[in-house]
């Protein structure tokens, strides 16, 4: 119907959802007595646990009673106005809810992993999990995550080729569902201690070809190790690190369009598919979460020299530089990458790899004074360590050519922490004699900056900006 005809139709106010301001398709009444469209109120309660109209507290799993009388009135009104272009609203299907989840959990407890091996069990659970946060919480309370982890272990231990093909899809479904519902932080440590095969199974998945399975596994690994014993984190196997570095490499390839299969996974869906987004996990979001999880694991584990050696031997320095070059300088990612690099550059081989990559000093210099104070601190730590313990001529020449010296002078001339200024000054002072040999270096300005106190530099900065 055209716009003029639409304006002539008078829609009863009580047909309109107070949230979406559109005609309700599936009206439900909350315990506060207000009726909303189901989809609108469910999405609202996942963000704000209160009634939008009365402000009465409403838990996310609050009962929503179908308002059948109002729905029939709306449908009758639609039929009466069909000749004016109004489309009849179909009768909504009853959504899966708590009784369905309870039933599935009972089946899990009764039949264990056999239940998950059935054709449609995992699909049913995924549909329930996608319905909303309240369903996912009920699953966690019922221990669904524990059954799923044990099922993943079982899937990865199948040795017969025919059986492996059969359970390949089950493994992906299990990991995807685990990603949806998560693992409660207070249970992660116990889960790892009770089953020493979990890490072995996750290692196998990480070193397989399926890109999304790797992404789900890395997020799960981070959840399991976040609050666990430092001994477990310290002794993660080299194969786990290999899988994580391999995932980072795949992500970089997708950014550079080198790996078409991965690139297709990372790219957002087309407009037609996007309308179905609520029923699917957004792969691009999952991959972003996995990259962050991977970097957090690498940062935490690189505290130990044994792990630093493994990571350097696996080529982590080069892959992290490539990741930072390929990314858009997103704050959290940059801080994590620079934090890991600052630790890997503590060993000679790490510094050698850093210098061997022609973009290392350049990208660290580029990120300085553009991201955050934390990123600046880590960037200066990298430059300080590399320039101090590596061949001076080679390092200084590159620092001059990519603008590092200018950035270090800028640190001294702007309003930033004294600790950052001291780090920048130490680098410049250590290489002052070598820097004087370059015609492009203003020796007079450099000498002044090195001889001035932080207070004098700050006073000059304020006078320069007119404060």
Secondary structure as UniProt FT lines:
FT   HELIX           3..8
FT   HELIX           13..15
FT   TURN            18..20
FT   STRAND          27..29
FT   TURN            31..32
FT   STRAND          35..37
FT   HELIX           38..47
FT   TURN            52..54
FT   TURN            60..61
FT   STRAND          65..66
FT   HELIX           68..80
FT   HELIX           82..84
FT   HELIX           98..111
FT   HELIX           113..117
FT   TURN            119..120
FT   HELIX           121..130
FT   HELIX           133..141
FT   TURN            142..143
FT   HELIX           144..156
FT   HELIX           161..181
FT   HELIX           185..194
FT   TURN            196..197
FT   HELIX           198..206
FT   HELIX           211..225
FT   TURN            226..227
FT   HELIX           230..234
FT   HELIX           238..255
FT   TURN            256..257
FT   HELIX           260..266
FT   HELIX           271..274
FT   TURN            275..276
FT   HELIX           277..279
FT   HELIX           283..301
FT   TURN            302..303
FT   HELIX           305..313
FT   TURN            314..315
FT   HELIX           316..326
FT   HELIX           331..344
FT   TURN            345..346
FT   HELIX           348..356
FT   TURN            358..359
FT   HELIX           360..367
FT   TURN            368..370
FT   HELIX           373..389
FT   HELIX           392..401
FT   TURN            402..403
FT   HELIX           404..413
FT   HELIX           418..430
FT   HELIX           432..435
FT   TURN            436..437
FT   TURN            439..440
FT   HELIX           443..451
FT   HELIX           454..465
//
